[in-house]
Amino acid sequence: MPPEYPTRRRTDDALRPDESFDPPSSLLTMPWIDGHNHAHTLSWEDRERYALAGCRAMVMVASGYHWTPYKPVEAADVRFLWDDVINRKRPIERNHFFEVGLALGVHTGVRITNPDELVAQMDRYCQRDDVVALGETGVTPTQHVERWSLDEQRAVVEAQMALAADHDLPIILHTPNPSADDTPPYRDGVGVPGFEKNLEFAQAPVLTGDDPALDAVKVDIAAAADAGLSEGRIVASHADPNNVDYLLGETDCYASFTVGYPWLTGVDATDVAEAIREYGPDRVMVDTDCANVLRTDVFSVKRTIMDLYRLGIDEAEIRQVVFENPREVFGLSGYSSD
């Protein structure tokens, strides 16, 4: 007699009757820390989504020049951003139950008219217990609205690195990503989908070599050496295939892969997995860089946890990358290591 099935006809399930799959349920509850975001600019609902997805802690970065209404930017504009994130830290923690550390910095994406004033003021901010890092900062090949010379940028970056060394703080490095070669020819006068920034105000680049994105990172690492900042205190955010071999192969920096907007950077869990396989998990992290000027994904780290497992990365290594490394580097508790 032909075999009988509870289904109307034979299904795929009947072809492998002895197959079993027992994925670790701990992936669903694995704690994670977002080491770089601008969550204070997001909606209440987006911050709630962080909590629902298992985020135990985050570093909210208050260096973004996108939110200053005036160009060029003055020291008072940047200091407003610092004060705003400090003011909002406690209510955000109370509402969403994750720990919040702060990062304050001078971003070089737009020229600042009086940066020395900011650096002088930053020393006092560094004494706050809730300031867990400086940044994001780093030489930027192209500025918005007004050009800022390479030497001037380097001086501001190095000054912040010297402060980080003096206060034993890590620094979040903004590492530029190369421009995509396959950007569609969008109509003049409309914005790039997912990026609320006036790109037509981009200035002539200050770095013009074959690989300005990587050259900028190398300038930053040289500045750190001159400032006396250990490479082990540098978290290079926006790591990508263009800079990961330099960061993990030639320096002692941490490489933090921004997985929150692969549509723009092309970076996803595959790049993180390749870095772990090649260099191990000890200096690899992930972050979202979620901000209200970008189409970003607050669930991206949670998705990366699952994708890394699918890509064959061991559970212990995943946990080290998404939780243990940022917890140690930024001095966060994450409330629990369970």
MOPETA-V905372 format. One line per field, one symbol per residue. ss: DSSP state (H for helix, E for strand, L for the rest). psi: psi as a letter, one per 30 degrees, with the letter a starting at -180 (. if undefined). burial: 1 if it has 9 or more other C-alpha atoms within 8 Angstrom, else 0. A space follows every 10 residues. Layout:
# MOPETA-V905372
ss: ???
psi: ???
burial: ???
This chain:
# MOPETA-V905372
ss: LLLLLLLLLL LHHHHLLLLL LLLLLHHHHL LEEEEEELHH HLLHHHHHHH HHLLEEEEEE ELLLHHHLLL LLELHHHHHH HHHHHHHHHH HHHHHHLLEE EEEELLLLLL LELLHHHHHH HHHHHLLLLL EEEEEEELLL LLLELLLLLH HHHHHHHHHH HHHHHHLLLE EEEELLLLLL LLLLLLLLLL LLLLELLLHH HELLLLLLLL LHHHHHHHHH HHHHHHHLLL HHHEEEELLL LLLHHHHHHH LLLEEEEELL LHHHHLLLHH HHHHHHHHHL LLLEEEELLL LLLELLLLLH HHHHHHHHHH LLLLHHHHHH HHHHHHHHHH LLLLLLLL
psi: kllkkflelk leeffifgkk kiljffefgk llkjgjlhff flleeeeeee efggkflljk khfkffgkfk klkleeeeee eeeeeeffee eeeeefglkk lkkkljkgfk kkeifeeeee ffeeeffkff jfllakllkk eklkekkjle eeeeeeeeee eeeeeeghkl kjkjkkkkkk fgklilkkfl lkkgjikiff gklkkfkgaf ieeeeeeeee eeeeeffgkk ffgkjjlhkl fffeeeefff lglkjjkjgf iffefgkafe eeeeeeeefl fegklllegk lgfljljfge eeeeeeeeee ggkkeeeeee efeeeeeeeg hlegekg.
burial: 0000000000 0000000000 0000001000 1111111110 0100011111 1001111111 1111100100 0111101110 1100100110 0110011111 1111111111 1100100110 0010010000 1111111111 1111111101 0011011111 1111100011 1111111000 0000000000 1000110000 0110111000 0111111011 1011101111 1011111111 0111101100 0011111111 1100001111 1110110001 1011111111 1011111111 1101111110 0010001111 1111111011 01010000
